[in-house]
Amino acid sequence: MTLLLFATALVSPAQSTNMTTATRTNSTTQQVSEANKKARAEYSALGQKLDELKAKAKTETGEARAALEKAIAQLQKELDDLKPMLDNLQTATTNAWGDIKSTFDQGIKDIQKNLP
């Protein structure tokens, strides 16, 4: 009987550790999935804002139109540069994901800051 209790005591912490690790992994996976959805939504929203600016540029004339088109071209390039990072977020390992996400978020902030 004592041997059985001792064996159970040895197995239980290992099982507990595995269950804790599994719970942490599931939680991390869910957080990454939610962050990826948010990143896609932010990317899409910026694309829509650029489309709105393109429509606005068509109504402008002269220097105002030229300046707006130049700004749109630069912002479109920056958004296009973020597309591979957005795709990489979906397949990145946990360690690489954080670095990619950080760079992606900074790119989104830069574009938002530079929107006319």
Backbone torsions as a table, in degrees:
resi	resn	phi	psi	omega
1	MET	NA	-43.7	178.9
2	THR	-63.0	-38.5	179.2
3	LEU	-64.3	-39.6	179.2
4	LEU	-65.3	-43.8	177.7
5	LEU	-63.6	-40.9	178.6
6	PHE	-63.3	-43.7	179.2
7	ALA	-64.6	-40.6	178.7
8	THR	-64.3	-40.0	178.8
9	ALA	-64.2	-33.3	178.6
10	LEU	-73.6	-35.3	-177.0
11	VAL	-79.6	-39.4	-174.2
12	SER	-57.4	-46.3	178.5
13	PRO	-62.5	-35.7	179.0
14	ALA	-66.6	-43.7	178.5
15	GLN	-64.8	-40.4	179.1
16	SER	-61.9	-42.2	178.8
17	THR	-63.5	-43.5	178.6
18	ASN	-63.2	-40.7	179.7
19	MET	-67.8	-39.3	177.7
20	THR	-64.8	-42.6	177.9
21	THR	-63.2	-43.0	179.2
22	ALA	-63.5	-41.8	178.5
23	THR	-63.4	-43.5	178.1
24	ARG	-62.2	-42.3	-179.3
25	THR	-63.7	-44.0	178.9
26	ASN	-63.8	-40.6	178.7
27	SER	-64.1	-44.6	178.9
28	THR	-63.3	-43.6	179.2
29	THR	-60.8	-41.7	178.8
30	GLN	-65.7	-42.5	178.9
31	GLN	-63.1	-41.7	178.7
32	VAL	-63.8	-43.7	179.5
33	SER	-60.7	-44.7	178.6
34	GLU	-65.3	-40.2	178.3
35	ALA	-65.6	-37.7	177.7
36	ASN	-65.0	-40.6	177.3
37	LYS	-62.2	-43.1	179.0
38	LYS	-63.6	-41.7	179.4
39	ALA	-61.7	-43.6	178.0
40	ARG	-62.6	-40.2	179.4
41	ALA	-64.8	-42.1	178.1
42	GLU	-63.9	-42.3	179.4
43	TYR	-62.0	-45.9	-179.7
44	SER	-63.5	-41.9	179.7
45	ALA	-62.6	-39.9	177.8
46	LEU	-66.5	-37.2	176.0
47	GLY	-60.8	-40.7	178.4
48	GLN	-66.7	-39.6	177.9
49	LYS	-63.6	-39.2	177.6
50	LEU	-65.8	-38.3	176.3
51	ASP	-61.4	-40.1	177.4
52	GLU	-64.4	-40.6	177.9
53	LEU	-65.6	-37.0	177.9
54	LYS	-62.8	-41.4	177.7
55	ALA	-65.7	-40.1	178.5
56	LYS	-64.8	-39.3	-179.2
57	ALA	-60.5	-33.7	179.7
58	LYS	-66.2	-23.6	180.0
59	THR	-88.8	-13.8	179.9
60	GLU	-84.1	165.4	177.0
61	THR	-134.0	162.3	172.6
62	GLY	58.7	-136.3	-175.8
63	GLU	-65.0	-35.2	179.9
64	ALA	-62.3	-42.4	178.8
65	ARG	-66.4	-44.8	-179.7
66	ALA	-61.2	-43.1	180.0
67	ALA	-65.3	-42.2	179.7
68	LEU	-66.1	-42.1	178.4
69	GLU	-64.6	-36.1	177.4
70	LYS	-65.7	-44.5	178.4
71	ALA	-62.7	-41.7	179.4
72	ILE	-62.8	-44.1	-179.6
73	ALA	-60.7	-42.5	179.3
74	GLN	-66.0	-45.9	179.5
75	LEU	-64.7	-37.7	178.3
76	GLN	-63.9	-40.0	177.9
77	LYS	-62.5	-44.6	179.2
78	GLU	-62.8	-40.5	178.4
79	LEU	-66.3	-41.9	177.7
80	ASP	-62.6	-35.0	178.1
81	ASP	-66.9	-26.5	179.2
82	LEU	-79.8	-19.8	-175.9
83	LYS	-56.8	-46.6	178.3
84	PRO	-61.8	-34.7	178.1
85	MET	-66.1	-39.2	178.4
86	LEU	-61.7	-42.3	177.5
87	ASP	-66.4	-38.7	179.9
88	ASN	-67.0	-28.4	178.0
89	LEU	-59.9	-31.9	-177.3
90	GLN	-70.8	-26.6	-173.0
91	THR	-118.7	-1.0	-175.4
92	ALA	-69.9	149.3	172.5
93	THR	-70.0	164.6	-177.8
94	THR	-57.0	-43.0	-179.2
95	ASN	-66.6	-46.0	-178.4
96	ALA	-72.0	-30.3	-176.4
97	TRP	-56.6	-44.8	-178.2
98	GLY	-59.8	-42.1	179.2
99	ASP	-66.3	-44.6	-179.9
100	ILE	-63.7	-44.1	-178.5
101	LYS	-62.7	-41.8	179.4
102	SER	-61.6	-45.8	178.8
103	THR	-65.2	-42.1	178.4
104	PHE	-61.1	-47.9	-179.7
105	ASP	-59.7	-40.3	178.4
106	GLN	-64.6	-39.9	177.5
107	GLY	-62.3	-42.2	177.7
108	ILE	-61.7	-45.9	179.8
109	LYS	-61.2	-41.2	179.8
110	ASP	-63.0	-43.5	179.5
111	ILE	-64.9	-46.5	179.7
112	GLN	-58.5	-40.8	-179.7
113	LYS	-64.6	-34.3	-175.5
114	ASN	-92.5	0.9	177.3
115	LEU	-67.2	132.6	178.7
116	PRO	-71.4	NA	NA
